[in-house]
């Protein structure tokens, strides 16, 4: 595990965290009336009161409408330049031990595909 720490930091830190002797506990808490609260239900209610107090309550009847930014006569997507070299350079920077992105593809999977070579030719992509 120590030899692979540069490539796989998650496993190392998960092991260290699992071996830690100190546990984290929450509570007891003191409520608004200076009474000590120590049951899980009462503490969760105190947390709920606190967190709900910091959010703004908006009037839903007066929600403004957003202005349209897109103009049909202007198309800003015409000047995007995606090359195989740029994609390859980005894939080279991916770390296997990171979480999946918005596309739900793991970096480890993308790196394997990148290392194996080109699976798709430009004519396959439609």
C-alpha positions, 0 to 999 in steps of 0.5 A: 500500500505504501508503494502505491501511495502516489497513484492510490491515495484513497486506499491509504487514507481509508486504511489510516482512518479505519485504524484511528482510535479516536472516534467522533461524537456529537453532543450533548448540546445546550438548547435556547433555554440553557437545558442540556440535550443529549438524546439523538432525537432532541439533538437532531431537533436542535440542529434542525432549528439552528440550520433552518434559522440561517436560510432565507424564507422567500416569497414564492409568489414574487419570483422574478423571471430570468432574462433569455441570454441566448440570441438565435442570431448569435451562435457562440458554439461555432468556434470550439476547437477539440483536437485529439491532442488536447483530449489526450493531454487532458486524459494524461492528467487524470488521476486514477484515485479520484471520483467519477465526474458528472458523466459517471465515468471513473478516471481509472476507466478513462485511463485504461481506454486511453492507454489501450489506444483508439477504439473509435475512428472519427468516422464512427462518431456521428 
